[in-house]
Amino acid sequence: MLTDEFTKLLETAKEVEKKTCKDKKPLLECVVQKCQTNLAKKETSPSEASQAYAGAVLDYTFIDESVMVEESFPRDSWRPRIKAIFSEIEGIETTVKKLNPGKENFEVIDVLGPEIVECMAWRKGALMYMYCATIQEEDKDRIEEDPPCYAEQIECGIVNLQKMLSIRSPHEVKKDGEERDVETLLSLGIYSDTHLLAMMYAGEMCYWYSQLKKNHPLLPSSDLDERQIGVKYLQDYLKAVKGPLSVQGWSTERAEQFLHYFKKENPN
């Protein structure tokens, strides 16, 4: 099951391993081991094989992602490298569908499970956040050189973080007494620290997007309602970190700053 896919990934990982710096080798070795382990199995279910393949691809793509962050997303290579990472991650879904031809009402989440599907969207959204944050902090000239390109990257990040946060529906709290902390978090759709971080990332990207539109009014129109999205996620983030997670040390300063901006821009 998935022999060709595991074989191809194994060969690629081995080639990359030869020219990879020492601190990145352990993750590549993990990818190689996962591929070899699954190729050695005589029998495995489509679901098990798909989940193992997804995990190997996510580990493999994380290597170049972390290198790009360290290199501050080089001007001459960031775009094709991000495109390649997206293609690899999206290829997981293509592979899973290939294993289940002709099934009615088929959903990839039924095979991979919510955690892996969330991780796929999270990785794409977080990568775009890191790109945009790097440009904001280190090379704002890129924004002025090509505002539509920067707007496109922000939109891509917001859309993928939205997707990640919508995979699992918020938990409905039973109205039978005092609401517990864990129920508050689940009612906000927060199942892990990553969900909370995704809310903050999305809120901050909405702020950048609003600022970009203000400074470049001739940007192509978009259906993205950055204010509505930003306010929702920032409010949910603050409710969580000021409530159930108040002793965990999560910062509120930037979230409050962005939320104040959105409410000041449109008090209604």
Secondary structure, 3 states (H helix, E strand, C coil): CCHHHHHHHHHHHHHHHHCCCHHHHHHHHHHHHHHHHHHHCCCCCHHHHHHHHHHHHHHHHHHHHHHHHHCCCCCCCHHHHHHHHHHHHHHHHHHHHHHCCCCCCCCHHHHHCHHHHHHHHHHHHHHHHHHHHHHHHHCCHHHHHCHHHHHHHHHHHHHHHHHHHHCCCCCCCCCCCCCCHHHHHHHCCCCCHHHHHHHHHHHHHHHHHHHHHHHCCCCCCCCCCHHHHHHHHHHHHHHHHHCCCCCCCCCCHHHHHHHHHHHHHCCC
